[in-house]
Amino acid sequence: MVSNDKIKMGYWSIAAQKHLKVFQNDSTGLMALSSLNLAGKAGRFIGAIRGNKQINELNKLFVVANNVGITSKHELIQIILPALEKASDGRIELIKDTTGNITGIAEYVFEQSNVLEIAGQVFENDNPSNIERIVIDTMDETKKIPYLKGELTEKLVNKYLSERDISLSLALQAQFRLIQILSKSKSQEEIISNEYVWGKDHKKIALAISQLSLKEKEEIKQLIEIIQKTQGLPAEKLAPETVEFLTFAKKIGMINPVLIKSTRGIDKEFEFSADLLKPEDYKDDILDDVKLLLASIRFGQHYTPYSTIEDPKDFLTYLINNGEIGPHDANLTDYILLERRGIVRVVNKTKSKFSRYYGAYVTRSGPFLELVRKDVAEEALKIITNPNYTMPHDTEVTGFGSIMDLSSSLSPEEIRISMGESTDTMQEVAEEALRILRGENL
């Protein structure tokens, strides 16, 4: 099997698992998609630790695993880690003590494509059923263009032969919201699509907006253009009269929100259009890292009291070129989501730097923000340095007219990122997890 086939399987396993994780383990039919679930979890886990090279603390592995939906230590140690080692062709090695117990992990995974390929091999190694393979092909086909049910079935029959397997697989995909089965009326053939598609010719969106008036369609069009021109725009900066259209656009996948809830009780939503990174052979932001980085920068820029981010381009450029920023107290509070995803790490240290002002080396101590996944920051920088991209600072949006002068931008792939509200007890648990990630309990 060629590598690109494995990448395709890994991509859609991760996409599927992001849907499946919201369902209870005993949901009817979930067992039939167990290989997809396993491969998706494995891919998201290795995606979260990529760049660390070696982790020798099991507690840190447990925290990372929990952040991507692996809630059982047994599942991580006995199932996922061995599956990753077997599938990785030497790029992932388990560290064990003299008794054979796993004590850590070493990884040599440098690019997202490596993550997807390994996840795809995990899927293949788990002997998936034809029903699950049909899921992969269905989601891949409907990403490119929606199909009438008969058209898609015909394509799949040529490969899988069994119409019963195809029918069951489509039913499971609809049940777990991996695809949508749409029809304009009972007399018309159903349309099969998935949420990763967006475009002016997308039948799912066309079906939804076909019932709107011409004026409403123009309002939706203007709203999409606003978001495209300023990716990550805070929702509150949109004009109040756009709320109804914003809700509609989010429901059908034309606009996708990133929700950040801080420990200080500040909840903010940031809006992205539907293709932030233009998909090319599964190279889009399926692991959500780029969108999370951009949303975190937005949050720090607009809403945190300690942040010094004035120009996101300068911030990212400095971080990429130097590998770190600091010391600054904001590093302890403003990038926790990025720490949990493994994109950055916070390290307390002392560093000397020559000061032109003092004409001598000045020693400073405190929390430094270290970049773990440089490629993620580079992708984010590509977006905000695009000559057609605008990231305003404190511009107040009072209506469409106040923002229509902004330039166009790349458009993002759909994403939902959220953190649940924390009670005092939950907050204590979250803080303990953060101490483990930072090595403060060692």
N, C-alpha and C positions, 0 to 999 in steps of 0.2 A: 504494500500500500504506500502510495507516495505521501510525502510529508504534508502537502496541501490538503489532502483528505483528512489527515489527523487534525490539522488546524481547524478545518471546517467542523469536525465533530466536537473539538474542544470549545470552539466559539459558541455553538448552539447548546452544548451541555451547560455552559456557564449561564447563557441567556435563559435556558429552561429552569435551572436551579434557582435563579433570582425570582421566578414566579412560584415554584414549588415550595420554597421555604416558608411562605405565608400560610401554608395549609398544615393541619395537624397530621402527625405521623400515621394516624389510623384512618385518614381520609380514604374513602372507597376509591380504589383504582391507583393509589399512589405507588403501591408495590410494583405495578406494571412498568413504572418509570424509574425503577431503583438505580439502574446503571447510569442514567442521565443525572440523577440526583447525586450519586457518588462522584462521578467525573466533574460535575459542576462545583461541588464542594472542594474537591481536590484542587481544581484549577484556581478557584478564588483564594484558597489557602496559600498555594505556592506564589500566586500573584501578590499576596500581602507580605510575604517574607522575602521576596526577591530583592536582592541588593544587600542583604545583611551578611552574606557569605557563610557565617556560622553562628548558630544560636545554641548555647550550651545549657540553657535554663529551661526545664520543662514548663515551669509556671509561665514563662514568656510565650512559649508555644501555645499553651492553653488559652491565654488572653487573646492572641492573634486568631486562633481557631474560633473562639467564641464570637469575635467581631465579624466573622464571615458565615455565621450560622451553624458552626459545629459545636454542639452543646454537650457532647458526651466525650469524656476523656478516653473511654474504651474505644469509641469509634475512631478518634484521632490516632491513638497509639497502635491499636490492633488492626485497623482497616486502612485508614487513609494514608498514614505515613508509609507503611509497607507497599501500598499500591503505587504511591508516588515514586518510591525508590525503584520498583520493578519497571515502571513505565518510562523512567527518565534517561535511560542509556548512560548512566554514570554521572548525570548532572545533579542528582540529588543523592546524598549519602547519609544514612542514619548513623549517628554516633551511639555506641553502646558501651556499657561497662563490662567487667570481666564475667558477669553472670548472664550477659546477653540482653539486659534491660536497656531500652532506649533512653538515652540521657540528653540527646540534642540532635541537631541536624546541620549538615553542611550543604550548601547549594551553589551551583554554578549556572544559574539561569539569568541570562543577561538581557533578553528582550521579551516583549509581550508575545511575540510569535512562538518563542520557546515555551511559554506558559500554556498557550493554546494547544501546541503540539503534544505536550505531556498530558494535558487533560484529555485530549483525544485518544491517546494511547491507553489511559486509564479506562476510558469508556470501552475501547476495543477489547482490552484484557478481561473485562467483566462479562464477556459473552452476552452482549445485549440481544434482545429479541428483535424480530423484524418490526414489531410494533414500535420499538424505540428508534430503530433505524429510519422508519417512516417519519417519525417526529423530526429527525435531523433534516431529511430531504424536504419535508413539508415546509418547515420554517425557512429553510434556505431558498426554496423556490418562491415562497410568498414574500420574502424580503425584497426580491427584485420587482415583482409585480403581483397584484392580486389575481387569483384564478377563479373562474366558475368552478363549482364543485365537480362537475362532470369532466372538465378539462384536466383538473388536477388528478382526479382519480385515474383517468386514462394514462397520464404520464407515469403515475406510480404503479399501475398494473403492469406496465411494460417492464418494470424492474422487479416488482415483488410478487406479481401474479395473483396473490390472494386478495380479492375484494373484501373479504371478511376482516382480514388484518388491517386493511386500509380504513375501513369503516370504523373499526374499534379504535384505531389510533387517532383518527380525526375526532372521534367523540371524546377521548381522553384529553386531547389537546384543547378542545373547546371547554371541557370541564375545568381544567386547570389554567385557563386563560392564556395558553400559549399561542393560540390563534383565535380569530373571531370569525364566526359564520354569520354572514349578513345577507339579508334579502330585503328588497324594497317593497315587495308585496308577496303574498302567498303564491301568486301565479307565476312569479319569476324565479329563475334558478338562483340558488344561494351563492354568495361570493365568499371565498375564503381568503383571509388576509392575516397579517400579524403586525404587531405594534412597532416593528422596526422599520416599516416602510413609511416614507413621506415624500410627497411630490405633488405637483399640480395635476398630474394624471392619475393619482392614486384613487382607486375606486372606492375604498372605504371612506376616505375623506370626502370624495365627490358625493357619495351617498348621503353623508351627514349634512353637507352644506347645500345640497340640492333643494332642500325645503325652505331655505332662507330667502328672504327678499333680496333684491338687488342692492339696496342700501345696506342691509346687514352683511352681505357678502363683501362689500367694499370696506366696511368697518373691520371685519375679520382680516382682510388683506392688509389693511394699514397696521393693525396690531401685530401681525406676523412680521411685517417689515421693520417695525420698531424693535422687536426682540432680536431679529436677525442683525440689525445694525449695532446693537449694544448687548451682546450675549452676557448673561448673568445680571441683567438689570434688576434691581430690587423691585419687587412687586408693588410696594407702596409708592414708588415713583411714577407709576402709570396713572393716567387720569382716572378719576372715580367712575366716569361713564363707561370705562372699558371693562369693568368687573364682570358683567354678564358675558361678554364675548371672550374674556380671558378664561372663565370657567368652562365655557363651551369648547374652546380651542384645546384646553388641557384634557378634557374628557375624550376627545377624539385623537389625541396624540400629535397635534400640530405644535403645541407648546408643552414643554416639560419642566416642572419645577424642581429646584433643589431646596430642601427645607433644612435650615440649621437652627437648632435650639441650644442656646448656651446655658451653662450652669448658673449664670447670673439672671436667668429668667427672661432673656431676650430671644424672641422667636422671629426669624426673618426668612422670607421666601424669595428666591432668585429665579428668574425665568430664562430658559434656554429654548431656542427653536430646535427643529428636529434633526439636524445633522452637523453637530459641532465639529467633528472631524469627518471629512468626506470619506465614506467607506470605500476601501480599496483592498480586495482580497483579505477581508477580516482584520484590517488594520485600524478599525475605529476604536472607540473608547469603551469596549464592552466591559472592562473591569472598573469603569467609573472613575479612574484616578485623575484624569485631566480635569473633568468637570468638578470633582471635589476640590482640587487645588485652586481652580479659578473661583469657585464659590467661597472658599476660605479666604482668599485674598480680598474678594469683595466684602466679606463680613468684617475682616480686619480693617479694611479701608474706610468703611462707613460706620461701623457700630461698636468697635471695642475701644475702651478708654485708654489702653496702654500702647496701641499699635503706632508704629512710626511709618506705616506705608503711605506715602504720598503719590508715588508713581509706580504702579504695578510692574511696568516694563523694567525700570531700574532695579526694583526689588528682585525680580526673577533673574535678571542678567547678573547681578552681583552674586546671588545664591548659586547660579550655575558656574560662574567663573571661579568662585572662591570655595565652593563646596560647603559654605557655612555663613551664617550671619550672627553677630553678637559681639559681646554679651548684651542682653536686653531682657527686662522683666516680662515683656510681651511674649517672649518665647515660651514662657511657662503657661500662658493662658490662651493664646490666640490660635494655636495650631494643634490642639488636642485631637481633632478629627483626622488630621494628616498623620499624626503619630500613630493613631490606632490603625490606620490603613497601611502603615509602614512606608509612607512616602518620605517622611523626614524622621529624625530623632532629636531629642533634646538632651544635651550633655552639659553638665556643669564643669567648667575648666578655666584655666588661667592662660592668657595669651598676651605676648608683648608685640606692640606695633609702633613703628616710627611715627611720631607726631611732628608735622611741619610747624605747628603752632608753638610747641615747646622746644623743638629742635633736638629732641631726644626720644628714646624708646619709652613708651608708657605701658605699664602692665595693668591689665584689666581682668577681673574675674567675674564669673556669673554664668547664666544659662545661654548656651549657643544653640542655634538651630542648624543641624547638619542635614544636608541633602542626601538621601539614600538612593532614590531613583531619579537619576539625572535625566533620563529619556522622557519622563513624565513632565518635568519642568520645561524641557526643551519644546515639547509639543504645545504646552500652554503658552510659552513665549512666542511660538510661531503665530498663534492666534492673535495675541494682543499687539504684535509688531506688524501684522498685516497692514499695509498702507490704507486699506479700506475699513479698518476696525477702529472703533472709538470706545474708550472706557472712561466716561466722565467722572469727575470727582464728586462734587456736591451739587450738580445741576438739578434744579427743581423742575420736575415735569408737570406742567400745568395743563397740557393738552397736546394733541397730535402735532400742532404747529411748532411747539417748542422743541421737538425732538426730530422732526423730519429732515433737518439739515445734516444729521449725523450720517457718516459714511457706512457702506455695507460691510459685511463681515462673513467669515465662514460660519456655517450653521451646524449645530450639534445633534448627535444621536441621542435618542431619548434616555432619560435617566430619572430615577427616584432615589434620593439620598435623604434619610431622615434619622434622627435620634429621638427616642422616646423621652417623655418627661420623666424626671427623676424625683422620687421621694427622698427624704433625708437619708433613709437607710440605703436606697439604691445609689445615692450620691456617694456614700461612704464606700460601697463596693466598687463604684467606678473609679474613685480616687485610688483605691488599693490596686486596681488593675493598671492604672497609669503609673504608679510607683514601680510596679513589676516591669512594665515596658521600659522605664528609664533606669532600671537597675538599682533603684534606691533601697531595695530590701535585701541587697546582697551583703 
